[in-house]
Amino acid sequence: MGRLFLVNLEGKSYNCRHCNTNIALCSDVVSKSFQSRHGKAYLFRKVANVYAGEKEDRMMMTGMHTVVDIYCVKCGSYLGWRYEFAFEKSQKYKEGKSVLERYKVCGPDENNYLVVAQEVEAGETDTDE
């Protein structure tokens, strides 16, 4: 087994709920109004300290997407998914972005269900059907 190199994120971050590894910065949240199979989820511009599973095509509420599941690089916990390709033109903005399931991450206040007084985009959902 090799040495584990983790990226230390500067600023307020979301961390893996199981091992507290930095995963994403609060400033990289694109939307807080996504849905997953297990509840609420957040869309991020970029994430760190994750590894990706196999690519697969998935039918979601907003159409067909090619996605990879993402996992914590330290403990291996499932965290969410990353959009590799969107088949619908209106969904292309998601490509390269990652969705973290809220119940799998802790917010900057170490709360699993962070609530921030901030305007969010309405109507964004993306769950597997």
C-alpha positions in Angstrom: 0.0 0.0 0.0 1.3 3.4 -0.9 1.4 6.7 0.8 -1.9 8.7 0.8 -1.7 12.3 -0.4 -4.6 14.5 0.5 -5.4 18.0 -0.7 -5.9 20.3 2.2 -8.6 22.8 1.2 -8.3 26.4 2.5 -11.5 27.9 3.7 -14.9 26.5 4.7 -15.4 23.1 3.4 -17.6 20.0 3.2 -16.0 16.9 4.5 -16.5 13.2 4.4 -18.9 12.2 7.2 -17.0 9.1 8.0 -13.3 10.2 8.1 -13.6 14.1 8.0 -11.4 14.4 4.8 -11.9 17.7 2.9 -14.0 17.1 -0.1 -15.2 20.5 -1.5 -15.2 24.2 -0.7 -18.4 26.1 0.2 -17.5 28.6 -2.5 -17.7 25.8 -5.2 -21.4 25.1 -4.6 -23.4 25.6 -7.8 -26.8 24.5 -6.5 -28.2 23.2 -3.3 -31.5 22.0 -4.8 -30.6 18.6 -6.3 -32.2 15.4 -5.2 -30.6 11.9 -5.0 -32.1 8.5 -4.2 -31.4 9.2 -0.5 -32.5 12.8 -0.2 -31.0 16.2 -0.8 -27.7 16.7 -2.7 -25.5 19.6 -3.7 -23.9 20.3 -7.1 -20.2 21.4 -7.0 -17.9 23.0 -9.6 -15.0 20.9 -8.3 -14.2 18.4 -5.6 -11.0 17.0 -4.1 -9.8 13.8 -2.4 -12.2 11.6 -4.4 -11.7 8.7 -6.8 -14.1 7.7 -9.5 -15.8 4.4 -10.3 -16.7 3.1 -13.7 -18.6 5.2 -16.3 -22.2 4.3 -16.8 -25.2 5.7 -18.6 -28.0 6.5 -16.1 -31.5 7.7 -16.7 -32.2 10.5 -14.3 -35.1 12.9 -13.7 -33.5 15.4 -16.2 -32.7 12.8 -18.9 -29.9 10.4 -19.8 -26.4 11.2 -18.4 -23.0 9.4 -18.4 -21.8 9.5 -14.8 -19.2 8.0 -12.5 -19.8 7.4 -8.8 -17.3 9.2 -6.6 -15.8 7.9 -3.4 -13.6 9.3 -0.6 -10.0 8.6 -1.3 -9.2 8.1 2.4 -12.0 5.8 3.6 -13.6 4.7 0.4 -17.1 5.8 1.3 -19.6 6.6 -1.5 -20.2 10.3 -1.7 -22.1 11.0 -4.9 -21.5 11.1 -8.6 -19.8 13.2 -11.3 -21.4 14.1 -14.7 -19.2 13.0 -17.6 -21.7 13.6 -20.4 -25.2 15.0 -20.7 -27.3 13.8 -23.7 -29.7 16.7 -23.4 -28.5 20.1 -24.7 -30.1 21.9 -21.7 -28.2 19.8 -19.2 -24.7 20.3 -20.7 -23.8 22.8 -17.9 -23.6 19.7 -15.5 -20.7 18.1 -17.4 -17.6 17.9 -15.2 -19.5 18.9 -12.1 -20.0 16.6 -9.1 -23.0 16.0 -6.9 -22.4 15.2 -3.2 -25.2 13.6 -1.2 -25.9 15.6 1.9 -26.2 12.6 4.2 -22.7 11.6 3.2 -20.9 14.9 4.0 -20.5 17.3 6.9 -20.8 21.0 6.4 -18.4 23.7 7.6 -20.1 23.7 11.0 -19.7 19.9 11.2 -23.4 19.5 10.7 -24.6 16.7 8.3 -27.5 18.9 7.2 -26.0 22.4 6.8 -28.6 25.2 6.4 -27.2 28.5 5.1 -29.3 31.6 4.6 -28.5 31.9 0.9 -30.7 32.1 -2.2 -30.6 28.9 -4.3 -31.8 28.1 -7.7 -35.3 26.6 -7.7 -36.3 23.6 -9.6 -33.0 21.7 -9.9 -33.5 18.0 -9.3 -31.6 15.0 -10.5 -32.3 11.6 -9.1 -32.1 8.2 -10.6 -35.5 6.9 -11.8 
